[in-house]
């Protein structure tokens, strides 16, 4: 848990992940096995809605990604 509290194996938790991870992407196979899902907004739809709301998108290199060797 974020505050350092241990996760209880017999407890039910709510999590939020993107569609890719929820489907088992990047090796998160345990997430793909979850059957009681609630899907609110699909990733692609959220991106399209965001761009439509902004009207103009001006992508720029922000220097937030660092390549490590």
mmCIF file of the N, C-alpha and C atoms, coordinates in Angstrom:
data_MODEL
# 
_entry.id   MODEL 
# 
loop_
_atom_site.group_PDB 
_atom_site.id 
_atom_site.type_symbol 
_atom_site.label_atom_id 
_atom_site.label_alt_id 
_atom_site.label_comp_id 
_atom_site.label_asym_id 
_atom_site.label_entity_id 
_atom_site.label_seq_id 
_atom_site.pdbx_PDB_ins_code 
_atom_site.Cartn_x 
_atom_site.Cartn_y 
_atom_site.Cartn_z 
_atom_site.occupancy 
_atom_site.B_iso_or_equiv 
_atom_site.pdbx_formal_charge 
_atom_site.auth_seq_id 
_atom_site.auth_comp_id 
_atom_site.auth_asym_id 
_atom_site.auth_atom_id 
_atom_site.pdbx_PDB_model_num 
ATOM 1   N N  . UNK A 1 1  ? 0.830   -1.168  0.000   1.00 0.00 ? 1  UNK A N  1 
ATOM 2   C CA . UNK A 1 1  ? 0.000   0.000   0.000   1.00 0.00 ? 1  UNK A CA 1 
ATOM 3   C C  . UNK A 1 1  ? 0.887   1.250   0.000   1.00 0.00 ? 1  UNK A C  1 
ATOM 4   N N  . UNK A 1 2  ? 0.338   2.353   -0.415  1.00 0.00 ? 2  UNK A N  1 
ATOM 5   C CA . UNK A 1 2  ? 1.111   3.585   -0.518  1.00 0.00 ? 2  UNK A CA 1 
ATOM 6   C C  . UNK A 1 2  ? 1.656   4.046   0.829   1.00 0.00 ? 2  UNK A C  1 
ATOM 7   N N  . UNK A 1 3  ? 0.894   3.817   1.895   1.00 0.00 ? 3  UNK A N  1 
ATOM 8   C CA . UNK A 1 3  ? 1.343   4.251   3.222   1.00 0.00 ? 3  UNK A CA 1 
ATOM 9   C C  . UNK A 1 3  ? 2.192   3.209   3.933   1.00 0.00 ? 3  UNK A C  1 
ATOM 10  N N  . UNK A 1 4  ? 2.518   2.121   3.246   1.00 0.00 ? 4  UNK A N  1 
ATOM 11  C CA . UNK A 1 4  ? 3.351   1.082   3.827   1.00 0.00 ? 4  UNK A CA 1 
ATOM 12  C C  . UNK A 1 4  ? 2.580   -0.040  4.487   1.00 0.00 ? 4  UNK A C  1 
ATOM 13  N N  . UNK A 1 5  ? 1.253   0.070   4.537   1.00 0.00 ? 5  UNK A N  1 
ATOM 14  C CA . UNK A 1 5  ? 0.426   -0.986  5.112   1.00 0.00 ? 5  UNK A CA 1 
ATOM 15  C C  . UNK A 1 5  ? 0.504   -2.222  4.224   1.00 0.00 ? 5  UNK A C  1 
ATOM 16  N N  . UNK A 1 6  ? 0.766   -3.390  4.790   1.00 0.00 ? 6  UNK A N  1 
ATOM 17  C CA . UNK A 1 6  ? 0.838   -4.603  3.966   1.00 0.00 ? 6  UNK A CA 1 
ATOM 18  C C  . UNK A 1 6  ? -0.492  -4.923  3.289   1.00 0.00 ? 6  UNK A C  1 
ATOM 19  N N  . UNK A 1 7  ? -0.432  -5.506  2.119   1.00 0.00 ? 7  UNK A N  1 
ATOM 20  C CA . UNK A 1 7  ? -1.625  -5.950  1.402   1.00 0.00 ? 7  UNK A CA 1 
ATOM 21  C C  . UNK A 1 7  ? -2.099  -7.248  2.046   1.00 0.00 ? 7  UNK A C  1 
ATOM 22  N N  . UNK A 1 8  ? -3.385  -7.313  2.343   1.00 0.00 ? 8  UNK A N  1 
ATOM 23  C CA . UNK A 1 8  ? -3.974  -8.503  2.949   1.00 0.00 ? 8  UNK A CA 1 
ATOM 24  C C  . UNK A 1 8  ? -4.474  -9.434  1.850   1.00 0.00 ? 8  UNK A C  1 
ATOM 25  N N  . UNK A 1 9  ? -4.088  -10.695 1.886   1.00 0.00 ? 9  UNK A N  1 
ATOM 26  C CA . UNK A 1 9  ? -4.456  -11.648 0.843   1.00 0.00 ? 9  UNK A CA 1 
ATOM 27  C C  . UNK A 1 9  ? -5.954  -11.925 0.783   1.00 0.00 ? 9  UNK A C  1 
ATOM 28  N N  . UNK A 1 10 ? -6.654  -11.804 1.892   1.00 0.00 ? 10 UNK A N  1 
ATOM 29  C CA . UNK A 1 10 ? -8.086  -12.108 1.907   1.00 0.00 ? 10 UNK A CA 1 
ATOM 30  C C  . UNK A 1 10 ? -8.959  -10.858 1.770   1.00 0.00 ? 10 UNK A C  1 
ATOM 31  N N  . UNK A 1 11 ? -8.360  -9.743  1.458   1.00 0.00 ? 11 UNK A N  1 
ATOM 32  C CA . UNK A 1 11 ? -9.063  -8.471  1.318   1.00 0.00 ? 11 UNK A CA 1 
ATOM 33  C C  . UNK A 1 11 ? -9.325  -8.174  -0.159  1.00 0.00 ? 11 UNK A C  1 
ATOM 34  N N  . UNK A 1 12 ? -10.406 -7.460  -0.452  1.00 0.00 ? 12 UNK A N  1 
ATOM 35  C CA . UNK A 1 12 ? -10.703 -7.037  -1.816  1.00 0.00 ? 12 UNK A CA 1 
ATOM 36  C C  . UNK A 1 12 ? -10.235 -5.602  -1.996  1.00 0.00 ? 12 UNK A C  1 
ATOM 37  N N  . UNK A 1 13 ? -9.544  -5.326  -3.098  1.00 0.00 ? 13 UNK A N  1 
ATOM 38  C CA . UNK A 1 13 ? -9.018  -3.993  -3.378  1.00 0.00 ? 13 UNK A CA 1 
ATOM 39  C C  . UNK A 1 13 ? -9.517  -3.513  -4.734  1.00 0.00 ? 13 UNK A C  1 
ATOM 40  N N  . UNK A 1 14 ? -9.593  -2.212  -4.895  1.00 0.00 ? 14 UNK A N  1 
ATOM 41  C CA . UNK A 1 14 ? -9.923  -1.589  -6.166  1.00 0.00 ? 14 UNK A CA 1 
ATOM 42  C C  . UNK A 1 14 ? -8.646  -0.997  -6.738  1.00 0.00 ? 14 UNK A C  1 
ATOM 43  N N  . UNK A 1 15 ? -8.380  -1.281  -8.014  1.00 0.00 ? 15 UNK A N  1 
ATOM 44  C CA . UNK A 1 15 ? -7.192  -0.744  -8.675  1.00 0.00 ? 15 UNK A CA 1 
ATOM 45  C C  . UNK A 1 15 ? -7.608  -0.068  -9.976  1.00 0.00 ? 15 UNK A C  1 
ATOM 46  N N  . UNK A 1 16 ? -6.747  0.781   -10.475 1.00 0.00 ? 16 UNK A N  1 
ATOM 47  C CA . UNK A 1 16 ? -6.972  1.426   -11.762 1.00 0.00 ? 16 UNK A CA 1 
ATOM 48  C C  . UNK A 1 16 ? -5.739  1.195   -12.617 1.00 0.00 ? 16 UNK A C  1 
ATOM 49  N N  . UNK A 1 17 ? -5.943  0.663   -13.798 1.00 0.00 ? 17 UNK A N  1 
ATOM 50  C CA . UNK A 1 17 ? -4.851  0.459   -14.747 1.00 0.00 ? 17 UNK A CA 1 
ATOM 51  C C  . UNK A 1 17 ? -5.366  0.775   -16.143 1.00 0.00 ? 17 UNK A C  1 
ATOM 52  N N  . UNK A 1 18 ? -4.434  0.960   -17.064 1.00 0.00 ? 18 UNK A N  1 
ATOM 53  C CA . UNK A 1 18 ? -4.862  1.189   -18.441 1.00 0.00 ? 18 UNK A CA 1 
ATOM 54  C C  . UNK A 1 18 ? -5.270  -0.139  -19.087 1.00 0.00 ? 18 UNK A C  1 
ATOM 55  N N  . UNK A 1 19 ? -5.901  -0.041  -20.236 1.00 0.00 ? 19 UNK A N  1 
ATOM 56  C CA . UNK A 1 19 ? -6.434  -1.227  -20.902 1.00 0.00 ? 19 UNK A CA 1 
ATOM 57  C C  . UNK A 1 19 ? -5.348  -2.230  -21.269 1.00 0.00 ? 19 UNK A C  1 
ATOM 58  N N  . UNK A 1 20 ? -4.198  -1.744  -21.657 1.00 0.00 ? 20 UNK A N  1 
ATOM 59  C CA . UNK A 1 20 ? -3.094  -2.613  -22.050 1.00 0.00 ? 20 UNK A CA 1 
ATOM 60  C C  . UNK A 1 20 ? -2.663  -3.503  -20.885 1.00 0.00 ? 20 UNK A C  1 
ATOM 61  N N  . UNK A 1 21 ? -2.437  -2.900  -19.737 1.00 0.00 ? 21 UNK A N  1 
ATOM 62  C CA . UNK A 1 21 ? -2.022  -3.672  -18.565 1.00 0.00 ? 21 UNK A CA 1 
ATOM 63  C C  . UNK A 1 21 ? -3.147  -4.578  -18.082 1.00 0.00 ? 21 UNK A C  1 
ATOM 64  N N  . UNK A 1 22 ? -4.391  -4.093  -18.122 1.00 0.00 ? 22 UNK A N  1 
ATOM 65  C CA . UNK A 1 22 ? -5.526  -4.895  -17.667 1.00 0.00 ? 22 UNK A CA 1 
ATOM 66  C C  . UNK A 1 22 ? -5.686  -6.159  -18.506 1.00 0.00 ? 22 UNK A C  1 
ATOM 67  N N  . UNK A 1 23 ? -5.256  -6.104  -19.751 1.00 0.00 ? 23 UNK A N  1 
ATOM 68  C CA . UNK A 1 23 ? -5.341  -7.264  -20.623 1.00 0.00 ? 23 UNK A CA 1 
ATOM 69  C C  . UNK A 1 23 ? -4.154  -8.194  -20.514 1.00 0.00 ? 23 UNK A C  1 
ATOM 70  N N  . UNK A 1 24 ? -3.233  -7.905  -19.594 1.00 0.00 ? 24 UNK A N  1 
ATOM 71  C CA . UNK A 1 24 ? -2.079  -8.772  -19.391 1.00 0.00 ? 24 UNK A CA 1 
ATOM 72  C C  . UNK A 1 24 ? -0.811  -8.282  -20.058 1.00 0.00 ? 24 UNK A C  1 
ATOM 73  N N  . UNK A 1 25 ? -0.862  -7.095  -20.665 1.00 0.00 ? 25 UNK A N  1 
ATOM 74  C CA . UNK A 1 25 ? 0.323   -6.544  -21.325 1.00 0.00 ? 25 UNK A CA 1 
ATOM 75  C C  . UNK A 1 25 ? 1.464   -6.315  -20.355 1.00 0.00 ? 25 UNK A C  1 
ATOM 76  N N  . UNK A 1 26 ? 2.670   -6.330  -20.870 1.00 0.00 ? 26 UNK A N  1 
ATOM 77  C CA . UNK A 1 26 ? 3.895   -6.155  -20.087 1.00 0.00 ? 26 UNK A CA 1 
ATOM 78  C C  . UNK A 1 26 ? 4.064   -7.230  -19.017 1.00 0.00 ? 26 UNK A C  1 
ATOM 79  N N  . UNK A 1 27 ? 3.423   -8.378  -19.222 1.00 0.00 ? 27 UNK A N  1 
ATOM 80  C CA . UNK A 1 27 ? 3.602   -9.481  -18.293 1.00 0.00 ? 27 UNK A CA 1 
ATOM 81  C C  . UNK A 1 27 ? 2.704   -9.445  -17.074 1.00 0.00 ? 27 UNK A C  1 
ATOM 82  N N  . UNK A 1 28 ? 1.758   -8.534  -17.022 1.00 0.00 ? 28 UNK A N  1 
ATOM 83  C CA . UNK A 1 28 ? 0.831   -8.457  -15.887 1.00 0.00 ? 28 UNK A CA 1 
ATOM 84  C C  . UNK A 1 28 ? -0.301  -9.466  -16.079 1.00 0.00 ? 28 UNK A C  1 
ATOM 85  N N  . UNK A 1 29 ? 0.041   -10.723 -16.167 1.00 0.00 ? 29 UNK A N  1 
ATOM 86  C CA . UNK A 1 29 ? -0.944  -11.756 -16.470 1.00 0.00 ? 29 UNK A CA 1 
ATOM 87  C C  . UNK A 1 29 ? -1.983  -11.914 -15.367 1.00 0.00 ? 29 UNK A C  1 
ATOM 88  N N  . UNK A 1 30 ? -1.630  -11.598 -14.135 1.00 0.00 ? 30 UNK A N  1 
ATOM 89  C CA . UNK A 1 30 ? -2.598  -11.713 -13.046 1.00 0.00 ? 30 UNK A CA 1 
ATOM 90  C C  . UNK A 1 30 ? -3.762  -10.752 -13.278 1.00 0.00 ? 30 UNK A C  1 
ATOM 91  N N  . UNK A 1 31 ? -3.504  -9.594  -13.890 1.00 0.00 ? 31 UNK A N  1 
ATOM 92  C CA . UNK A 1 31 ? -4.575  -8.637  -14.157 1.00 0.00 ? 31 UNK A CA 1 
ATOM 93  C C  . UNK A 1 31 ? -5.531  -9.159  -15.222 1.00 0.00 ? 31 UNK A C  1 
ATOM 94  N N  . UNK A 1 32 ? -5.027  -9.907  -16.174 1.00 0.00 ? 32 UNK A N  1 
ATOM 95  C CA . UNK A 1 32 ? -5.880  -10.433 -17.243 1.00 0.00 ? 32 UNK A CA 1 
ATOM 96  C C  . UNK A 1 32 ? -6.883  -11.438 -16.701 1.00 0.00 ? 32 UNK A C  1 
ATOM 97  N N  . UNK A 1 33 ? -6.594  -12.046 -15.564 1.00 0.00 ? 33 UNK A N  1 
ATOM 98  C CA . UNK A 1 33 ? -7.480  -13.036 -14.995 1.00 0.00 ? 33 UNK A CA 1 
ATOM 99  C C  . UNK A 1 33 ? -8.595  -12.465 -14.131 1.00 0.00 ? 33 UNK A C  1 
ATOM 100 N N  . UNK A 1 34 ? -8.597  -11.147 -13.930 1.00 0.00 ? 34 UNK A N  1 
ATOM 101 C CA . UNK A 1 34 ? -9.634  -10.523 -13.108 1.00 0.00 ? 34 UNK A CA 1 
ATOM 102 C C  . UNK A 1 34 ? -10.946 -10.511 -13.892 1.00 0.00 ? 34 UNK A C  1 
ATOM 103 N N  . UNK A 1 35 ? -11.994 -11.039 -13.286 1.00 0.00 ? 35 UNK A N  1 
ATOM 104 C CA . UNK A 1 35 ? -13.264 -11.175 -14.001 1.00 0.00 ? 35 UNK A CA 1 
ATOM 105 C C  . UNK A 1 35 ? -14.288 -10.100 -13.659 1.00 0.00 ? 35 UNK A C  1 
ATOM 106 N N  . UNK A 1 36 ? -14.208 -9.488  -12.493 1.00 0.00 ? 36 UNK A N  1 
ATOM 107 C CA . UNK A 1 36 ? -15.207 -8.484  -12.113 1.00 0.00 ? 36 UNK A CA 1 
ATOM 108 C C  . UNK A 1 36 ? -14.676 -7.074  -12.391 1.00 0.00 ? 36 UNK A C  1 
ATOM 109 N N  . UNK A 1 37 ? -14.541 -6.775  -13.665 1.00 0.00 ? 37 UNK A N  1 
ATOM 110 C CA . UNK A 1 37 ? -13.987 -5.486  -14.097 1.00 0.00 ? 37 UNK A CA 1 
ATOM 111 C C  . UNK A 1 37 ? -15.085 -4.457  -14.314 1.00 0.00 ? 37 UNK A C  1 
ATOM 112 N N  . UNK A 1 38 ? -14.725 -3.220  -14.081 1.00 0.00 ? 38 UNK A N  1 
ATOM 113 C CA . UNK A 1 38 ? -15.572 -2.099  -14.449 1.00 0.00 ? 38 UNK A CA 1 
ATOM 114 C C  . UNK A 1 38 ? -14.749 -1.247  -15.407 1.00 0.00 ? 38 UNK A C  1 
ATOM 115 N N  . UNK A 1 39 ? -15.213 -1.127  -16.624 1.00 0.00 ? 39 UNK A N  1 
ATOM 116 C CA . UNK A 1 39 ? -14.492 -0.339  -17.616 1.00 0.00 ? 39 UNK A CA 1 
ATOM 117 C C  . UNK A 1 39 ? -15.216 0.984   -17.780 1.00 0.00 ? 39 UNK A C  1 
ATOM 118 N N  . UNK A 1 40 ? -14.502 2.072   -17.522 1.00 0.00 ? 40 UNK A N  1 
ATOM 119 C CA . UNK A 1 40 ? -15.105 3.399   -17.622 1.00 0.00 ? 40 UNK A CA 1 
ATOM 120 C C  . UNK A 1 40 ? -14.815 3.987   -18.993 1.00 0.00 ? 40 UNK A C  1 
ATOM 121 N N  . UNK A 1 41 ? -13.592 4.413   -19.212 1.00 0.00 ? 41 UNK A N  1 
ATOM 122 C CA . UNK A 1 41 ? -13.212 5.005   -20.492 1.00 0.00 ? 41 UNK A CA 1 
ATOM 123 C C  . UNK A 1 41 ? -12.029 4.212   -21.044 1.00 0.00 ? 41 UNK A C  1 
ATOM 124 N N  . UNK A 1 42 ? -12.145 3.771   -22.272 1.00 0.00 ? 42 UNK A N  1 
ATOM 125 C CA . UNK A 1 42 ? -11.047 3.066   -22.932 1.00 0.00 ? 42 UNK A CA 1 
ATOM 126 C C  . UNK A 1 42 ? -9.948  4.089   -23.247 1.00 0.00 ? 42 UNK A C  1 
ATOM 127 N N  . UNK A 1 43 ? -8.688  3.663   -23.128 1.00 0.00 ? 43 UNK A N  1 
ATOM 128 C CA . UNK A 1 43 ? -7.543  4.556   -23.323 1.00 0.00 ? 43 UNK A CA 1 
ATOM 129 C C  . UNK A 1 43 ? -7.655  5.403   -24.583 1.00 0.00 ? 43 UNK A C  1 
ATOM 130 N N  . UNK A 1 44 ? -7.917  4.764   -25.705 1.00 0.00 ? 44 UNK A N  1 
ATOM 131 C CA . UNK A 1 44 ? -7.965  5.476   -26.976 1.00 0.00 ? 44 UNK A CA 1 
ATOM 132 C C  . UNK A 1 44 ? -9.069  6.526   -26.964 1.00 0.00 ? 44 UNK A C  1 
ATOM 133 N N  . UNK A 1 45 ? -10.234 6.174   -26.425 1.00 0.00 ? 45 UNK A N  1 
ATOM 134 C CA . UNK A 1 45 ? -11.335 7.133   -26.348 1.00 0.00 ? 45 UNK A CA 1 
ATOM 135 C C  . UNK A 1 45 ? -10.961 8.331   -25.474 1.00 0.00 ? 45 UNK A C  1 
ATOM 136 N N  . UNK A 1 46 ? -10.270 8.090   -24.374 1.00 0.00 ? 46 UNK A N  1 
ATOM 137 C CA . UNK A 1 46 ? -9.848  9.176   -23.487 1.00 0.00 ? 46 UNK A CA 1 
ATOM 138 C C  . UNK A 1 46 ? -8.895  10.119  -24.222 1.00 0.00 ? 46 UNK A C  1 
ATOM 139 N N  . UNK A 1 47 ? -7.962  9.567   -24.992 1.00 0.00 ? 47 UNK A N  1 
ATOM 140 C CA . UNK A 1 47 ? -7.023  10.392  -25.753 1.00 0.00 ? 47 UNK A CA 1 
ATOM 141 C C  . UNK A 1 47 ? -7.750  11.205  -26.814 1.00 0.00 ? 47 UNK A C  1 
ATOM 142 N N  . UNK A 1 48 ? -8.638  10.578  -27.555 1.00 0.00 ? 48 UNK A N  1 
ATOM 143 C CA . UNK A 1 48 ? -9.387  11.276  -28.605 1.00 0.00 ? 48 UNK A CA 1 
ATOM 144 C C  . UNK A 1 48 ? -10.225 12.395  -27.994 1.00 0.00 ? 48 UNK A C  1 
ATOM 145 N N  . UNK A 1 49 ? -10.908 12.121  -26.890 1.00 0.00 ? 49 UNK A N  1 
ATOM 146 C CA . UNK A 1 49 ? -11.720 13.143  -26.228 1.00 0.00 ? 49 UNK A CA 1 
ATOM 147 C C  . UNK A 1 49 ? -10.878 14.305  -25.728 1.00 0.00 ? 49 UNK A C  1 
ATOM 148 N N  . UNK A 1 50 ? -9.687  14.000  -25.210 1.00 0.00 ? 50 UNK A N  1 
ATOM 149 C CA . UNK A 1 50 ? -8.776  15.045  -24.728 1.00 0.00 ? 50 UNK A CA 1 
ATOM 150 C C  . UNK A 1 50 ? -8.349  15.952  -25.876 1.00 0.00 ? 50 UNK A C  1 
ATOM 151 N N  . UNK A 1 51 ? -7.959  15.346  -26.991 1.00 0.00 ? 51 UNK A N  1 
ATOM 152 C CA . UNK A 1 51 ? -7.509  16.141  -28.140 1.00 0.00 ? 51 UNK A CA 1 
ATOM 153 C C  . UNK A 1 51 ? -8.657  16.979  -28.704 1.00 0.00 ? 51 UNK A C  1 
ATOM 154 N N  . UNK A 1 52 ? -9.843  16.408  -28.776 1.00 0.00 ? 52 UNK A N  1 
ATOM 155 C CA . UNK A 1 52 ? -11.004 17.167  -29.258 1.00 0.00 ? 52 UNK A CA 1 
ATOM 156 C C  . UNK A 1 52 ? -11.295 18.357  -28.350 1.00 0.00 ? 52 UNK A C  1 
ATOM 157 N N  . UNK A 1 53 ? -11.171 18.168  -27.048 1.00 0.00 ? 53 UNK A N  1 
ATOM 158 C CA . UNK A 1 53 ? -11.446 19.249  -26.097 1.00 0.00 ? 53 UNK A CA 1 
ATOM 159 C C  . UNK A 1 53 ? -10.410 20.357  -26.183 1.00 0.00 ? 53 UNK A C  1 
ATOM 160 N N  . UNK A 1 54 ? -9.180  20.011  -26.522 1.00 0.00 ? 54 UNK A N  1 
ATOM 161 C CA . UNK A 1 54 ? -8.104  20.998  -26.622 1.00 0.00 ? 54 UNK A CA 1 
ATOM 162 C C  . UNK A 1 54 ? -8.163  21.781  -27.925 1.00 0.00 ? 54 UNK A C  1 
ATOM 163 N N  . UNK A 1 55 ? -8.801  21.245  -28.927 1.00 0.00 ? 55 UNK A N  1 
ATOM 164 C CA . UNK A 1 55 ? -8.923  21.829  -30.266 1.00 0.00 ? 55 UNK A CA 1 
ATOM 165 C C  . UNK A 1 55 ? -7.575  21.888  -30.975 1.00 0.00 ? 55 UNK A C  1 
ATOM 166 N N  . UNK A 1 56 ? -6.552  22.369  -30.311 1.00 0.00 ? 56 UNK A N  1 
ATOM 167 C CA . UNK A 1 56 ? -5.223  22.455  -30.925 1.00 0.00 ? 56 UNK A CA 1 
ATOM 168 C C  . UNK A 1 56 ? -4.223  21.717  -30.043 1.00 0.00 ? 56 UNK A C  1 
ATOM 169 N N  . UNK A 1 57 ? -3.424  20.881  -30.666 1.00 0.00 ? 57 UNK A N  1 
ATOM 170 C CA . UNK A 1 57 ? -2.394  20.139  -29.948 1.00 0.00 ? 57 UNK A CA 1 
ATOM 171 C C  . UNK A 1 57 ? -1.053  20.553  -30.523 1.00 0.00 ? 57 UNK A C  1 
ATOM 172 N N  . UNK A 1 58 ? -0.137  20.948  -29.645 1.00 0.00 ? 58 UNK A N  1 
ATOM 173 C CA . UNK A 1 58 ? 1.178   21.412  -30.068 1.00 0.00 ? 58 UNK A CA 1 
ATOM 174 C C  . UNK A 1 58 ? 2.246   20.596  -29.334 1.00 0.00 ? 58 UNK A C  1 
ATOM 175 N N  . UNK A 1 59 ? 2.496   19.360  -29.800 1.00 0.00 ? 59 UNK A N  1 
ATOM 176 C CA . UNK A 1 59 ? 3.465   18.518  -29.097 1.00 0.00 ? 59 UNK A CA 1 
ATOM 177 C C  . UNK A 1 59 ? 4.879   19.082  -29.200 1.00 0.00 ? 59 UNK A C  1 
ATOM 178 N N  . UNK A 1 60 ? 5.589   18.970  -28.083 1.00 0.00 ? 60 UNK A N  1 
ATOM 179 C CA . UNK A 1 60 ? 6.966   19.458  -28.035 1.00 0.00 ? 60 UNK A CA 1 
ATOM 180 C C  . UNK A 1 60 ? 7.811   18.481  -27.239 1.00 0.00 ? 60 UNK A C  1 
ATOM 181 N N  . UNK A 1 61 ? 9.090   18.458  -27.538 1.00 0.00 ? 61 UNK A N  1 
ATOM 182 C CA . UNK A 1 61 ? 10.018  17.660  -26.742 1.00 0.00 ? 61 UNK A CA 1 
ATOM 183 C C  . UNK A 1 61 ? 10.236  18.382  -25.427 1.00 0.00 ? 61 UNK A C  1 
ATOM 184 N N  . UNK A 1 62 ? 9.920   17.704  -24.332 1.00 0.00 ? 62 UNK A N  1 
ATOM 185 C CA . UNK A 1 62 ? 9.988   18.344  -23.019 1.00 0.00 ? 62 UNK A CA 1 
ATOM 186 C C  . UNK A 1 62 ? 11.194  17.913  -22.207 1.00 0.00 ? 62 UNK A C  1 
ATOM 187 N N  . UNK A 1 63 ? 11.955  16.924  -22.700 1.00 0.00 ? 63 UNK A N  1 
ATOM 188 C CA . UNK A 1 63 ? 13.153  16.502  -21.987 1.00 0.00 ? 63 UNK A CA 1 
ATOM 189 C C  . UNK A 1 63 ? 12.860  15.690  -20.733 1.00 0.00 ? 63 UNK A C  1 
ATOM 190 N N  . UNK A 1 64 ? 11.676  15.084  -20.623 1.00 0.00 ? 64 UNK A N  1 
ATOM 191 C CA . UNK A 1 64 ? 11.326  14.304  -19.428 1.00 0.00 ? 64 UNK A CA 1 
ATOM 192 C C  . UNK A 1 64 ? 11.829  12.868  -19.515 1.00 0.00 ? 64 UNK A C  1 
ATOM 193 N N  . UNK A 1 65 ? 12.233  12.404  -20.696 1.00 0.00 ? 65 UNK A N  1 
ATOM 194 C CA . UNK A 1 65 ? 12.699  11.036  -20.862 1.00 0.00 ? 65 UNK A CA 1 
ATOM 195 C C  . UNK A 1 65 ? 14.221  11.050  -20.963 1.00 0.00 ? 65 UNK A C  1 
ATOM 196 N N  . UNK A 1 66 ? 14.843  10.186  -20.176 1.00 0.00 ? 66 UNK A N  1 
ATOM 197 C CA . UNK A 1 66 ? 16.296  10.099  -20.186 1.00 0.00 ? 66 UNK A CA 1 
ATOM 198 C C  . UNK A 1 66 ? 16.704  8.703   -20.632 1.00 0.00 ? 66 UNK A C  1 
ATOM 199 N N  . UNK A 1 67 ? 17.540  8.627   -21.645 1.00 0.00 ? 67 UNK A N  1 
ATOM 200 C CA . UNK A 1 67 ? 18.024  7.339   -22.134 1.00 0.00 ? 67 UNK A CA 1 
ATOM 201 C C  . UNK A 1 67 ? 19.198  6.900   -21.263 1.00 0.00 ? 67 UNK A C  1 
ATOM 202 N N  . UNK A 1 68 ? 19.100  5.696   -20.729 1.00 0.00 ? 68 UNK A N  1 
ATOM 203 C CA . UNK A 1 68 ? 20.175  5.131   -19.916 1.00 0.00 ? 68 UNK A CA 1 
ATOM 204 C C  . UNK A 1 68 ? 20.828  3.995   -20.678 1.00 0.00 ? 68 UNK A C  1 
ATOM 205 N N  . UNK A 1 69 ? 22.111  3.874   -20.570 1.00 0.00 ? 69 UNK A N  1 
ATOM 206 C CA . UNK A 1 69 ? 22.836  2.785   -21.233 1.00 0.00 ? 69 UNK A CA 1 
ATOM 207 C C  . UNK A 1 69 ? 23.153  1.687   -20.262 1.00 0.00 ? 69 UNK A C  1 
# 
